[in-house]
C-alpha cells in the first residue's frame, strides 16, 4: 500500500503528515531545528491539516505532497 506524505514549512518549523492504515489514521509531526518535538494522531490527512491550521496557523494551501 502506498501511503501519502505531506510537508509544510511554516514559522521556521517543518510540519509533516504521514498516512497509516485507515483503521489507524494519520500522524502529524512538528519539527523544530530538525528535531521532532510533537506528534499527533488524527483520523485522516485532512483532519491533520485542519488541526495544524487551528493549533499552529499552518495554511492548508502550504501542504505539498512528498513523492
C-alpha positions in Angstrom: 0.0 0.0 0.0 1.3 3.5 -0.9 0.9 5.9 1.9 1.0 9.6 1.2 3.3 12.0 3.0 2.8 15.8 3.1 5.1 18.6 4.3 4.6 22.3 5.1 7.2 24.8 6.2 5.8 27.5 8.4 7.2 29.8 11.1 10.6 28.2 11.0 9.1 24.8 11.7 8.6 21.8 9.4 5.2 20.0 9.7 4.9 16.5 8.2 1.8 14.3 7.8 2.2 10.6 7.2 -0.7 8.3 6.4 -1.0 5.0 8.2 -3.5 2.2 7.8 -7.1 3.6 7.5 -8.0 2.0 10.8 -5.1 3.9 12.5 -5.3 7.3 10.8 -2.6 9.8 10.0 0.2 11.3 12.0 1.1 15.0 12.2 4.7 15.6 13.2 6.2 19.0 14.2 9.9 19.6 13.8 11.9 22.4 15.3 15.6 22.7 14.3 15.4 19.3 12.6 14.1 17.5 15.8 10.6 16.1 16.2 9.1 17.9 19.2 5.4 17.0 18.9 3.3 14.4 17.2 -0.5 14.0 16.9 -2.7 11.2 15.7 -5.8 12.2 13.7 -8.4 10.2 11.7 -7.2 11.4 8.3 -4.8 13.6 6.4 -7.4 16.4 6.1 -8.0 16.3 9.8 -4.2 16.6 10.4 -4.2 19.6 8.0 -7.1 21.2 9.8 -5.5 20.5 13.2 -2.2 22.1 12.1 -4.2 25.2 10.9 -6.1 25.5 14.2 -3.2 24.8 16.5 -0.2 26.3 14.7 -1.7 28.6 12.0 -0.4 26.5 9.1 -2.4 27.5 6.0 -4.0 24.4 4.3 -2.6 25.6 0.9 1.0 25.3 2.2 1.0 21.5 2.2 3.0 19.7 -0.5 2.9 16.0 -1.2 6.3 14.4 -1.0 6.9 11.9 -3.8 
